[in-house]
Amino acid sequence: MPALILKYRSGEEIRKGDRVLLHGNPAEIEVVACDANDPDPAVAWFVKEFGGGVLVRDPKVFGRLFIDADDLAEYEDLEFVSRG
């Protein structure tokens, strides 16, 4: 399975450590699951189980939220702020 390139609605590539807004709350991209051959077992597991996506850490409201790769293009409540 080739690696996916996951992007925000605004077009920037999603990277681990990015600072984002999730439903208006400050959050951070914790895992970018886009390659089944990634040496990180968490990444490989998310790709195997869900086909890829991102794990967002929002300590105030959600804790952690996984957004499936297929839903990213329409997930308007995830906004890129800056690189971590």
TORMINU-353598 format. One record per atom (N, C-alpha, C, O): atom name; x, y, z; residue in three letters; residue number from 1. Coordinates in steps of 0.1 Angstrom, whole numbers. Layout:
<recs>
CA	X	Y	Z	ala	NUM
...
</recs>
This chain:
<recs>
N	8	-12	0	met	1
CA	0	0	0	met	1
C	9	12	0	met	1
O	17	14	9	met	1
N	8	21	-10	pro	2
CA	16	33	-10	pro	2
C	12	43	1	pro	2
O	0	43	5	pro	2
N	21	51	5	ala	3
CA	19	61	15	ala	3
C	9	72	10	ala	3
O	10	76	-1	ala	3
N	0	76	19	leu	4
CA	-10	86	15	leu	4
C	-3	100	18	leu	4
O	6	101	27	leu	4
N	-8	110	12	ile	5
CA	-4	124	15	ile	5
C	-17	130	21	ile	5
O	-26	133	14	ile	5
N	-17	133	34	leu	6
CA	-28	139	40	leu	6
C	-27	154	41	leu	6
O	-16	159	44	leu	6
N	-38	161	37	lys	7
CA	-38	175	37	lys	7
C	-50	181	44	lys	7
O	-60	175	45	lys	7
N	-47	193	49	tyr	8
CA	-58	201	54	tyr	8
C	-67	206	43	tyr	8
O	-63	206	31	tyr	8
N	-79	211	46	arg	9
CA	-88	217	36	arg	9
C	-81	228	28	arg	9
O	-84	231	17	arg	9
N	-72	235	35	ser	10
CA	-65	247	30	ser	10
C	-54	243	20	ser	10
O	-48	251	13	ser	10
N	-51	230	20	gly	11
CA	-41	225	10	gly	11
C	-27	221	16	gly	11
O	-19	214	9	gly	11
N	-24	226	28	glu	12
CA	-11	223	34	glu	12
C	-11	208	38	glu	12
O	-21	202	42	glu	12
N	1	202	37	glu	13
CA	3	188	41	glu	13
C	2	187	56	glu	13
O	8	196	63	glu	13
N	-4	177	62	ile	14
CA	-6	175	76	ile	14
C	7	169	81	ile	14
O	11	159	76	ile	14
N	13	174	92	arg	15
CA	25	169	98	arg	15
C	24	167	113	arg	15
O	17	175	119	arg	15
N	30	157	118	lys	16
CA	31	155	132	lys	16
C	36	168	139	lys	16
O	46	173	135	lys	16
N	30	172	150	gly	17
CA	34	184	157	gly	17
C	28	197	153	gly	17
O	29	207	159	gly	17
N	20	197	142	asp	18
CA	13	209	137	asp	18
C	4	214	148	asp	18
O	-3	206	155	asp	18
N	3	227	149	arg	19
CA	-6	234	158	arg	19
C	-19	237	149	arg	19
O	-18	242	138	arg	19
N	-30	233	154	val	20
CA	-42	234	147	val	20
C	-53	240	156	val	20
O	-52	241	168	val	20
N	-65	243	150	leu	21
CA	-77	245	158	leu	21
C	-86	234	155	leu	21
O	-88	230	143	leu	21
N	-92	228	165	leu	22
CA	-102	217	163	leu	22
C	-115	222	169	leu	22
O	-116	224	182	leu	22
N	-125	225	161	his	23
CA	-137	231	166	his	23
C	-135	244	174	his	23
O	-141	247	184	his	23
N	-125	252	169	gly	24
CA	-121	264	175	gly	24
C	-112	264	187	gly	24
O	-108	274	192	gly	24
N	-108	252	191	asn	25
CA	-100	250	203	asn	25
C	-85	247	199	asn	25
O	-83	239	189	asn	25
N	-75	252	206	pro	26
CA	-61	249	202	pro	26
C	-59	234	204	pro	26
O	-63	228	214	pro	26
N	-52	228	194	ala	27
CA	-49	214	195	ala	27
C	-36	211	187	ala	27
O	-30	221	182	ala	27
N	-32	199	187	glu	28
CA	-19	195	181	glu	28
C	-21	182	174	glu	28
O	-28	173	178	glu	28
N	-15	180	162	ile	29
CA	-15	167	155	ile	29
C	-5	158	162	ile	29
O	7	161	163	ile	29
N	-10	147	167	glu	30
CA	-2	138	175	glu	30
C	3	126	166	glu	30
O	15	122	167	glu	30
N	-5	121	157	val	31
CA	-1	110	148	val	31
C	-6	113	134	val	31
O	-18	117	132	val	31
N	2	111	124	val	32
CA	-2	112	110	val	32
C	0	98	105	val	32
O	11	93	103	val	32
N	-11	91	103	ala	33
CA	-11	77	99	ala	33
C	-13	76	84	ala	33
O	-25	77	79	ala	33
N	-2	75	76	cys	34
CA	-3	75	62	cys	34
C	5	65	55	cys	34
O	5	64	43	cys	34
N	13	57	63	asp	35
CA	22	47	57	asp	35
C	22	34	65	asp	35
O	26	34	76	asp	35
N	16	24	59	ala	36
CA	16	11	66	ala	36
C	29	5	69	ala	36
O	30	-3	78	ala	36
N	40	10	63	asn	37
CA	53	5	66	asn	37
C	61	14	75	asn	37
O	73	12	77	asn	37
N	54	24	82	asp	38
CA	61	32	91	asp	38
C	66	24	103	asp	38
O	59	15	107	asp	38
N	78	27	108	pro	39
CA	83	19	119	pro	39
C	76	22	132	pro	39
O	77	13	142	pro	39
N	68	32	133	asp	40
CA	60	35	145	asp	40
C	48	26	145	asp	40
O	40	27	136	asp	40
N	47	16	155	pro	41
CA	36	7	155	pro	41
C	22	14	155	pro	41
O	13	8	150	pro	41
N	21	25	162	ala	42
CA	8	32	162	ala	42
C	4	37	149	ala	42
O	-8	35	145	ala	42
N	13	42	141	val	43
CA	10	46	127	val	43
C	6	35	119	val	43
O	-5	35	112	val	43
N	13	24	119	ala	44
CA	10	12	111	ala	44
C	-4	6	115	ala	44
O	-12	2	107	ala	44
N	-7	7	128	trp	45
CA	-20	2	133	trp	45
C	-31	10	128	trp	45
O	-41	5	123	trp	45
N	-30	23	129	phe	46
CA	-41	32	124	phe	46
C	-43	30	109	phe	46
O	-54	31	104	phe	46
N	-32	28	101	val	47
CA	-34	26	87	val	47
C	-41	13	84	val	47
O	-50	12	76	val	47
N	-36	2	91	lys	48
CA	-42	-11	90	lys	48
C	-57	-11	93	lys	48
O	-65	-17	86	lys	48
N	-60	-5	105	glu	49
CA	-74	-5	110	glu	49
C	-84	4	103	glu	49
O	-95	1	101	glu	49
N	-79	16	99	phe	50
CA	-88	26	94	phe	50
C	-84	31	80	phe	50
O	-91	40	74	phe	50
N	-73	27	75	gly	51
CA	-69	32	62	gly	51
C	-62	45	62	gly	51
O	-59	51	52	gly	51
N	-58	49	74	gly	52
CA	-50	61	76	gly	52
C	-59	73	81	gly	52
O	-71	72	82	gly	52
N	-52	83	85	gly	53
CA	-59	95	91	gly	53
C	-50	102	101	gly	53
O	-38	100	101	gly	53
N	-55	110	109	val	54
CA	-47	118	119	val	54
C	-54	117	133	val	54
O	-66	117	134	val	54
N	-45	117	143	leu	55
CA	-49	117	157	leu	55
C	-46	131	162	leu	55
O	-34	135	162	leu	55
N	-56	138	166	val	56
CA	-55	152	171	val	56
C	-56	152	186	val	56
O	-65	146	192	val	56
N	-47	159	193	arg	57
CA	-48	160	207	arg	57
C	-53	174	211	arg	57
O	-47	184	208	arg	57
N	-64	174	218	asp	58
CA	-70	186	223	asp	58
C	-73	184	238	asp	58
O	-83	178	242	asp	58
N	-63	189	246	pro	59
CA	-64	186	260	pro	59
C	-76	192	267	pro	59
O	-79	187	278	pro	59
N	-82	202	262	lys	60
CA	-93	209	269	lys	60
C	-107	203	267	lys	60
O	-115	202	277	lys	60
N	-110	198	255	val	61
CA	-123	194	252	val	61
C	-124	179	248	val	61
O	-131	171	255	val	61
N	-117	175	238	phe	62
CA	-119	162	232	phe	62
C	-109	151	238	phe	62
O	-112	139	237	phe	62
N	-98	156	243	gly	63
CA	-87	146	246	gly	63
C	-80	143	234	gly	63
O	-71	150	229	gly	63
N	-84	131	228	arg	64
CA	-79	128	215	arg	64
C	-90	124	205	arg	64
O	-100	118	209	arg	64
N	-88	128	193	leu	65
CA	-98	125	182	leu	65
C	-91	120	170	leu	65
O	-82	127	165	leu	65
N	-95	109	165	phe	66
CA	-90	103	152	phe	66
C	-99	108	141	phe	66
O	-111	105	142	phe	66
N	-93	113	131	ile	67
CA	-101	117	119	ile	67
C	-96	109	107	ile	67
O	-85	109	103	ile	67
N	-105	101	102	asp	68
CA	-102	91	91	asp	68
C	-98	99	79	asp	68
O	-103	110	76	asp	68
N	-88	94	71	ala	69
CA	-83	100	59	ala	69
C	-94	104	49	ala	69
O	-93	114	43	ala	69
N	-104	95	48	asp	70
CA	-115	98	39	asp	70
C	-123	109	43	asp	70
O	-130	115	35	asp	70
N	-123	113	56	asp	71
CA	-131	124	61	asp	71
C	-124	138	61	asp	71
O	-130	148	63	asp	71
N	-111	138	59	leu	72
CA	-103	150	61	leu	72
C	-107	161	51	leu	72
O	-108	173	55	leu	72
N	-110	158	39	ala	73
CA	-113	168	29	ala	73
C	-126	176	32	ala	73
O	-127	187	28	ala	73
N	-135	169	40	glu	74
CA	-147	176	43	glu	74
C	-148	180	58	glu	74
O	-158	185	63	glu	74
N	-137	178	66	tyr	75
CA	-137	181	80	tyr	75
C	-133	196	82	tyr	75
O	-122	199	84	tyr	75
N	-143	204	81	glu	76
CA	-141	219	82	glu	76
C	-137	224	95	glu	76
O	-133	236	97	glu	76
N	-139	216	106	asp	77
CA	-135	220	119	asp	77
C	-121	218	124	asp	77
O	-118	219	135	asp	77
N	-113	213	114	leu	78
CA	-98	212	116	leu	78
C	-91	222	108	leu	78
O	-91	222	96	leu	78
N	-85	232	115	glu	79
CA	-78	243	108	glu	79
C	-63	243	111	glu	79
O	-60	243	123	glu	79
N	-55	244	101	phe	80
CA	-41	246	103	phe	80
C	-37	259	108	phe	80
O	-43	269	104	phe	80
N	-29	260	118	val	81
CA	-24	273	124	val	81
C	-9	275	121	val	81
O	-6	285	115	val	81
N	-1	265	125	ser	82
CA	14	267	123	ser	82
C	21	253	124	ser	82
O	15	244	130	ser	82
N	33	253	120	arg	83
CA	41	241	121	arg	83
C	46	240	136	arg	83
O	50	250	142	arg	83
N	47	228	141	gly	84
CA	52	226	154	gly	84
C	67	226	155	gly	84
O	73	224	166	gly	84
</recs>
